[in-house]
Amino acid sequence: MAKQFITSKRSLSEETEKKLNKQILMEGLSSASYLSMASWCDTRGYIKSAQFLYNHSEEERQHMLKLFAYINNAGGHALQPEITNIKHEFGSLREVFEDILAHEIAVTKSINELVEHCFNSKDFTTFNFLQWYVTEQREEETLARRAVELFDIIGEEGIGLWTIDQEIAKLENNGTETGLESGGGEM
């Protein structure tokens, strides 16, 4: 029996669909990585950092689902990516947040390449859709950078790690005080 489609017409090019599905993989990797980091923090007593990362894991999943809806609504087919090789062990709390910053910079690069592709191929609908991700990535990268800076500002000796753990939770709550736009500040 042949597949039945609501409509076979679509404005989303196959190349753009492929690139959007690649971005779904990036968002899924973010969610899975942050979940693993949250669990590591939880088992080491970094309760505030763990909660911060559990929340951000879910936010990254929502970013992925937003892409799913866009692709499918534009006549494409969003694909659940296979997520493997998630890091489960970290040498320190600092390593967790340095990895987050490196990952967010990679996601920013990926989003920028996707936006450039859409602009150059004159897919202005997808280009417009992606502007939310452009803004979101600036906020996420800034938040990750602030988290890493806490290690240099506070130091890790004595009660430093405990204090950093407490301050991580405040970063999210005080995003506007760090220059982040209100309503964002997600990582």
SULDA-V430489 format. One record per residue. SS is DSSP state (h for helix, s for strand, l for the rest). Layout:
BEGIN
{{SS} {SS}}
END
This chain:
BEGIN
{{l} {l} {l} {l} {l} {l} {l} {l} {l} {l} {l} {l} {l} {h} {h} {h} {h} {h} {h} {h} {h} {h} {h} {h} {h} {h} {h} {h} {h} {h} {h} {h} {h} {h} {h} {h} {h} {h} {h} {h} {h} {h} {h} {l} {l} {l} {h} {h} {h} {h} {h} {h} {h} {h} {h} {h} {h} {h} {h} {h} {h} {h} {h} {h} {h} {h} {h} {h} {h} {h} {h} {h} {h} {l} {l} {l} {l} {l} {l} {l} {l} {l} {l} {l} {l} {l} {l} {l} {l} {l} {l} {l} {h} {h} {h} {h} {h} {h} {h} {h} {h} {h} {h} {h} {h} {h} {h} {h} {h} {h} {h} {h} {h} {h} {h} {h} {h} {h} {h} {h} {l} {l} {l} {h} {h} {h} {h} {h} {h} {h} {h} {h} {h} {h} {h} {h} {h} {h} {h} {h} {h} {h} {h} {h} {h} {h} {h} {h} {h} {h} {h} {h} {h} {h} {l} {l} {l} {l} {l} {h} {h} {h} {h} {h} {h} {h} {h} {h} {h} {h} {h} {h} {h} {l} {h} {h} {h} {h} {l} {l} {l} {l} {l} {l} {l} {l} {l}}
END
